[in-house]
Amino acid sequence: MNIDNSATQNPLQDSGPKRVKYVRKLEQVTQLTAEQRDRLGPVSARYVFRANDYYLGLINWEDPDDPIRQLIIPREEELTDWGALDASNEESVTVARGVQHKYTDTVLLLCNEVCGAYCRYCFRKRLFMDDNDETTNDITEGLAYIASHPEVTNVLLTGGDPLLMSTRRLTEIFDALRSIDHVQIIRIGSKMPAFDPYRVLNDQELQSVFRTYSTPKQRIYLMAHFDHPNELTPLAIEGIDSCIRNGVICVNQCPIIRGINDDPTVLAEMYSTLSYIGCSPYYLFQGRPTAGNQPYEVPIVEGWTIFQNALKRGSGLARRARFCMSHETGKIEIIGVDTEHIYLRYHQAKYAADLSRFFICRRDDNAYWLDQLEVVDRQQIHA
């Protein structure tokens, strides 16, 4: 299949098809030269490539630094020997196939192994490799685990992207979870509102399902994933509006990514737009040191500075995000940096004793992860 550049360059300016066409090989991206496709072939062979005509149509192909291009098109630097496939050791909190339980209130169900497209900086790219079996379509074991743990009030459907599953399958999952009395919140981790807004806009059955299972006392939350203002197209905004109008609470979380949103002006613009459309900024994540992700990483101090400068703009609703890293030991919020130290707090913790624990590390402008930082004793600071 060839993609007609004239048909995809401005996908929002005509009625166009209401279903996207998926692209699974770089050879199908005719906006790349043959030489570029040849050079990037080994990258997509290691870390799978997938996109669609709607999303590729958001790229300004005249600009080699276009942020959507950086987000979706492979880069040779991904082959650098760097990082680990499971950078946060999710295996250690996997209690059954496709089931993770790290924080007391929340269980993750990895219920799908495919995404609408593949972000090049993905921290779970291991799931999309041929020899991985961490996800499962059969969540029976996960449902039994959740039912036997009354402390679990939140269930996050993730993977992969749950919204790529059929509406019939989503309905079955929602229904099963709503039959467990202590599950109050169902979360859907999805980038489909950015990759393919038609997924929600075209499916009135899905909209009805949202209305049925997102109730005044037991909400469905969409954990949306917009990385750059260019993804917030009129269609994407319409898709978020459809979710809201059908009872779903929408928030946004994304990592800070080199070449995409590592600019306070860009980040502030995205946060303001998200606040306008009712999809509040929730988390800005420090990029995990995942294999293949070196070209997308931003050091902690630089990321914190960008984040703080972004928060100087916009209303309070545009400043609600927390800057965190999802470390093996918990979700650690970076709350301050001065000339000598980095100040951190466990916003969530794998171990109860760590929850809300404040600690201080020696400032290191080259560090991109907690494991590279030196923890400082308070007595040393005051000495």
Residue pairs with C-beta under 8 A, 6 or more apart in sequence:
1 21
1 23
1 28
2 28
2 30
3 21
3 23
3 28
3 29
3 30
3 31
3 53
3 56
5 30
5 31
5 61
7 16
7 53
7 57
8 53
8 54
8 56
8 57
9 57
9 61
10 57
11 53
11 54
11 57
11 58
11 235
12 233
12 234
12 235
18 198
18 201
18 202
19 198
19 202
20 52
20 53
20 54
20 55
20 196
20 198
21 52
21 53
22 50
22 51
22 52
23 29
23 50
23 51
23 52
23 53
23 56
24 49
24 50
25 44
25 49
26 32
26 37
26 40
26 41
26 44
26 49
26 74
27 37
29 37
29 51
29 56
29 73
31 56
31 59
31 61
32 40
32 73
39 76
40 73
40 74
40 75
40 76
42 79
43 49
43 74
43 75
43 76
43 78
43 79
44 74
46 78
46 79
46 292
47 74
47 78
47 118
47 120
47 125
47 128
47 292
48 118
48 125
48 128
48 129
49 74
49 118
50 115
50 116
50 117
50 118
51 72
51 117
51 118
52 116
52 117
52 195
52 196
54 195
54 196
54 197
54 198
54 235
55 68
55 72
55 116
55 117
55 194
55 195
55 196
56 72
58 68
58 230
58 231
58 233
59 66
59 68
59 69
59 72
59 73
60 66
60 69
61 69
63 69
65 259
67 227
67 228
67 230
67 259
67 260
67 261
67 266
68 228
68 230
68 231
70 120
70 257
70 259
70 260
71 119
71 120
71 121
71 227
71 228
71 257
71 260
72 117
72 118
72 119
72 120
73 120
74 120
75 120
75 295
77 294
77 295
78 120
78 292
78 293
78 294
78 295
79 292
80 292
80 294
80 295
82 289
82 291
82 292
82 293
82 294
83 288
83 289
83 290
83 291
83 292
83 293
83 294
84 289
84 290
84 291
85 125
85 126
85 290
85 291
86 126
87 123
87 288
87 289
87 290
87 291
87 369
88 123
88 288
88 326
88 327
88 328
89 328
90 100
90 102
90 124
90 134
92 328
93 100
93 101
93 102
93 350
94 100
94 134
95 101
95 145
96 141
96 142
96 145
97 133
97 134
97 136
97 141
98 109
98 110
98 111
98 134
98 135
98 136
98 139
98 141
98 142
99 107
99 108
99 109
99 110
99 139
99 141
99 142
99 145
100 107
100 108
100 110
101 107
101 108
101 145
101 149
101 152
102 108
102 330
102 348
102 350
103 330
103 331
103 348
103 349
103 350
104 151
104 152
104 352
105 151
105 152
105 153
105 154
106 152
106 153
106 154
106 155
106 156
107 142
107 145
107 146
107 149
107 152
107 154
107 155
107 156
108 155
108 156
108 158
109 139
109 142
109 155
109 156
109 157
109 158
109 173
110 127
110 134
110 135
110 136
110 158
110 159
110 160
111 135
111 136
111 137
111 139
111 142
111 157
111 158
111 159
111 160
111 162
111 165
111 173
112 135
112 137
112 159
112 160
112 161
112 162
112 164
112 165
113 127
113 128
113 132
113 135
113 159
113 160
114 128
114 159
114 160
114 161
114 164
115 122
115 128
115 159
115 160
115 161
115 164
115 191
115 195
116 161
116 163
116 164
116 191
116 192
116 195
116 196
116 199
117 191
117 195
118 125
118 128
119 191
119 227
120 292
120 296
121 255
121 257
121 287
121 290
121 293
121 296
122 128
122 290
123 255
123 287
123 288
123 290
123 293
123 326
124 159
125 290
125 291
125 292
126 132
126 134
127 134
127 135
127 159
127 160
135 159
135 160
136 142
137 169
139 173
139 176
143 176
143 177
143 180
146 152
146 155
146 177
146 180
146 183
147 180
150 182
151 182
152 182
152 183
153 182
153 183
153 184
153 185
154 183
154 184
154 185
154 186
154 187
155 177
155 183
155 185
155 186
155 187
156 187
156 188
156 189
156 223
157 173
157 186
157 187
157 188
157 189
158 189
159 189
161 189
161 190
161 191
161 192
162 170
162 173
162 188
162 189
162 190
163 170
163 188
163 190
163 192
163 199
163 200
164 192
164 199
167 203
167 205
167 206
167 209
170 206
170 209
171 209
174 186
174 209
174 212
174 213
174 220
175 213
177 183
177 186
178 186
178 213
178 218
183 218
184 217
184 218
184 219
185 218
185 219
185 220
185 221
186 213
186 214
186 218
186 219
186 220
186 221
187 220
187 221
187 222
187 223
188 220
188 221
188 222
188 223
189 223
189 225
190 222
190 223
190 224
190 225
191 224
191 225
192 199
192 200
193 199
193 200
193 222
193 224
193 225
193 226
193 236
193 239
193 240
193 243
194 224
194 225
194 226
194 227
194 231
194 236
197 233
197 235
197 236
197 238
197 239
198 235
198 239
199 206
199 239
200 206
200 207
200 239
200 242
200 243
201 235
201 238
201 239
201 242
207 242
207 246
208 246
210 220
210 243
210 246
210 247
210 248
211 246
211 247
213 220
214 220
214 246
214 247
214 248
214 249
215 247
219 247
219 248
219 249
220 247
220 248
220 249
221 248
221 249
221 250
221 251
222 240
222 243
222 248
222 249
222 250
222 251
222 279
223 251
223 252
223 253
223 282
224 240
224 250
224 251
224 252
224 253
224 279
225 252
225 253
225 254
226 232
226 236
226 252
226 254
226 270
226 274
226 279
227 254
227 255
227 257
227 260
227 261
227 270
228 260
228 261
228 266
228 270
229 266
229 269
229 270
229 273
232 270
232 273
232 274
232 277
237 277
240 250
240 277
240 278
240 279
241 277
241 278
243 250
244 250
244 278
250 278
250 279
250 280
251 279
251 280
251 281
251 282
252 274
252 279
252 280
252 281
252 282
253 281
253 282
253 283
253 284
253 285
253 321
254 261
254 283
254 284
254 285
255 284
255 285
255 286
255 287
255 288
256 262
256 267
256 284
256 285
256 286
256 287
256 298
256 303
256 306
256 307
256 323
257 287
257 296
257 298
258 295
258 296
258 297
258 298
259 295
259 296
260 296
261 267
261 270
262 298
262 302
262 303
262 306
263 306
264 306
264 307
264 309
264 310
264 312
264 313
265 310
267 284
267 306
267 307
267 310
268 309
268 310
268 311
268 312
268 313
268 314
268 318
271 281
271 310
271 311
271 314
271 318
271 319
271 321
272 313
272 314
272 315
272 318
274 280
274 281
274 318
275 281
275 314
275 315
275 317
275 318
275 320
280 317
280 320
281 318
281 319
281 320
281 321
282 320
282 321
282 322
283 321
283 322
283 323
283 324
284 303
284 307
284 321
284 322
284 323
284 324
285 323
285 324
285 325
285 326
286 298
286 300
286 303
286 323
286 324
286 325
286 334
286 368
286 369
287 293
287 296
287 297
287 298
287 368
288 325
288 326
288 369
289 297
289 368
289 369
297 368
298 306
298 368
299 365
299 366
299 367
299 368
300 325
300 334
300 342
300 364
300 367
300 368
300 369
300 373
301 337
301 342
301 363
301 364
301 365
301 367
302 365
303 323
303 334
304 323
304 334
304 337
304 342
305 337
307 321
307 323
311 319
311 321
322 333
322 347
323 333
323 334
324 331
324 332
324 333
324 334
324 347
325 331
325 332
325 334
325 369
325 370
327 369
327 370
327 371
328 350
329 346
329 349
329 350
329 351
329 354
329 370
330 346
330 347
330 348
330 349
330 350
330 351
330 354
330 355
331 346
331 347
331 348
331 349
332 344
332 345
332 346
332 347
332 370
333 344
333 345
333 346
333 347
334 342
334 343
334 344
335 343
335 344
335 345
336 342
336 343
337 343
337 363
338 363
339 363
340 362
340 363
341 360
341 361
341 362
341 363
341 376
341 381
342 360
342 361
342 362
342 363
342 364
342 373
343 358
343 360
344 358
344 359
344 360
344 361
344 370
345 356
345 357
345 358
345 359
346 354
346 355
346 356
346 357
347 356
348 355
349 355
349 356
349 357
359 375
360 375
360 376
360 378
360 381
361 370
361 373
361 374
361 375
361 376
362 373
362 374
362 375
362 376
364 372
364 373
364 374
366 372
367 373
